[in-house]
Amino acid sequence: MPLTPRPTMTEKKIAANRTNGRRSQGARTREGRARAAAANLRHGFYSQAQGDVLVAFGEDPARFENLVDSVTETWQPANQMEMRLVVRLARATWRMERADRIRESLTVEQFQRSLPKPTFLQIIDRALKDKANKLTSLAAELCQPWRFTTPEDFEVFEEIYGDSPQEPGSDAHAILVSMKRLMAPGTEGAGPVIDGSDPEAEGTLPEEEGLRKEERRSLGVMLVKQLAALQPKPIDADEKAEEPIPARYGWDAPMAPKDRNGPIMLMQRWEDSNMRQVLRIAELLSKMKNGKLYPFDDEKRR
């Protein structure tokens, strides 16, 4: 399978490609030439363009070069044959680490799929609890004596009820009107000063706490009713979320391979295969370094 996607060809597109091909002089930019080279890459095992393969796999060619340099420094190849083995050792090590990385990614994906998914009722329950917590915090602030409503309070109100205009006559609209009454007179956004005789009149009360005390009590009653309405309904036993398992061993089962021939076990075998290749190449290099492995000359044949 090519490493770059190929478009679906039609007769019209084929004819256009033939016409354009006579005019084309090939890719001109570095990115264009790299894409043209990658289009013919089928896999990375026998490709000579090792850097292009690593880029296509989302890997860093510089890190592979560093690995080759490290292995070369360790084994100090004395000839071309030893150098070829050193490069093969580096590639086998790289593929072994790649298989380990893929296996861990597959394990994480499998583990996440095995976690219990929140049900619709659980999602609603969490949303109601979050809204109730914000409303409780807002009530605790607004009902304090000698406190004026601040812009931050209106921001919390919008987080709870939204920023769209509240319908007159609704509980949210009544709370908003009461909050505006408790603003400091003359501040930005404050309405005209009212005496408070009309409970539905919109405006701002004078600073005297005597007039504001009753407004705070009325606002507190409305907020308490809202909190009562936000209390989540009991969830059936089937809808309850599973309690997290405290012991770390409880999470081991979801991470275990589900299929002995599945992708996780395949990556494990791939990793083991590359490990055996690393050991074989290292043993071969060690024998060559110790003079126990060399080409047979005429004297050795006799």
Beta strands, then each sheet from edge to edge (+ up, - down):
end
